[in-house]
Amino acid sequence: MPIEALHHVQLAMPAGEEAAARHFYGETLGMTEQPKPESLHGRGGVWFASGGAHVHLGVERDFRPARKAHPALRVSDLAVLRARVAAAGYVVRDDEPLPGFRRFYADDPFGNRIEFLEPA
């Protein structure tokens, strides 16, 4: 069977930092918080979605940020998002060009690397 789509990406976060996740993913990136299934409420964390992109943040006891592995979120107005991320106090950085795309990276509040890209 062929793979049809990516359902979601899960990133780790430290316990008790849901407010920081809501600020970055919800307020800064404009993603909508999604309800977690009742059976998963006790684990902590928070889920977000925008368009077809779903990001689940799960609590990891011995948390270490993902500094190399990362989701790449395709956006429709990279310049506006870059300005919003920077204005919210997050460092934005460029990397080697990727043919056909403009892009930048930023770390979420926990140090997880996130790529944002837009077709050129």
C-alpha positions in Angstrom: 0.0 0.0 0.0 1.4 3.4 -0.8 1.8 6.1 1.8 -0.8 8.7 1.2 0.2 11.6 3.5 1.9 12.4 6.8 -0.8 12.4 9.5 1.2 14.3 12.1 4.7 14.9 13.4 5.4 14.6 17.2 8.0 16.7 18.9 9.1 16.4 22.5 8.7 19.0 25.1 9.5 19.3 28.9 6.7 18.7 31.4 4.6 21.7 32.4 5.5 23.9 29.5 2.2 23.8 27.6 1.8 27.6 28.0 5.1 28.2 26.1 3.9 25.7 23.4 0.7 27.6 23.0 2.5 30.9 22.7 4.8 29.7 19.9 2.6 27.3 18.0 -0.7 29.0 18.6 -0.1 32.8 19.0 3.1 33.2 17.0 2.6 30.6 14.2 -1.2 30.9 14.1 -1.9 27.2 14.5 -5.1 26.1 16.2 -5.0 24.0 19.3 -6.6 20.6 18.8 -8.3 18.6 21.5 -6.4 15.5 22.6 -8.3 12.3 23.1 -9.5 11.8 26.6 -7.3 8.8 27.1 -4.2 11.0 26.5 -5.0 14.0 28.7 -3.0 12.7 31.7 0.3 12.6 29.7 0.5 16.4 29.2 1.5 18.0 26.0 -0.6 19.8 23.4 -1.6 19.3 19.8 -1.9 21.9 17.0 -3.0 22.0 13.4 -3.1 24.5 10.5 -4.3 23.4 7.0 -3.0 19.9 6.6 -0.1 20.3 9.0 -0.5 18.6 12.4 2.1 19.0 15.2 1.7 17.0 18.4 3.9 18.0 21.3 4.4 15.3 23.9 6.0 15.4 27.3 9.3 13.6 27.5 10.7 13.0 31.0 14.4 13.2 30.0 13.7 15.8 27.4 16.4 16.8 24.9 15.5 19.0 21.9 15.7 17.9 18.3 18.4 20.1 17.0 18.9 18.3 13.6 15.8 16.3 12.9 12.9 18.7 12.3 9.5 19.2 10.6 9.4 21.5 7.6 6.2 23.5 7.5 5.2 24.9 4.1 3.7 28.4 4.5 2.0 30.8 2.2 3.7 34.1 3.2 7.2 33.4 4.5 8.2 37.0 4.9 5.2 37.8 7.1 5.8 34.6 9.2 9.5 35.4 9.5 8.7 38.9 10.8 6.2 37.5 13.3 8.6 34.8 14.6 11.4 37.4 15.0 9.1 40.0 16.6 8.0 37.3 19.2 11.7 37.1 20.2 12.7 33.9 18.5 15.9 33.8 16.5 15.5 33.1 12.8 18.3 31.7 10.7 18.9 31.0 7.1 20.6 27.9 5.7 21.9 26.7 2.4 19.4 27.4 -0.5 16.9 24.6 -1.3 16.1 24.7 -5.0 12.6 25.9 -5.6 12.0 27.2 -2.1 12.7 30.2 0.2 13.1 29.1 3.8 14.3 29.8 7.3 14.7 28.0 10.5 13.7 28.9 14.1 13.8 26.9 17.3 10.6 26.4 19.3 10.7 27.5 23.0 12.2 24.1 23.8 15.0 24.2 21.3 13.4 21.9 18.7 14.4 23.0 15.2 11.6 24.0 12.9 11.9 24.7 9.2 9.5 27.1 7.4 9.5 27.1 3.6 7.6 28.6 0.7 7.8 27.7 -3.0 9.9 30.3 -4.8 
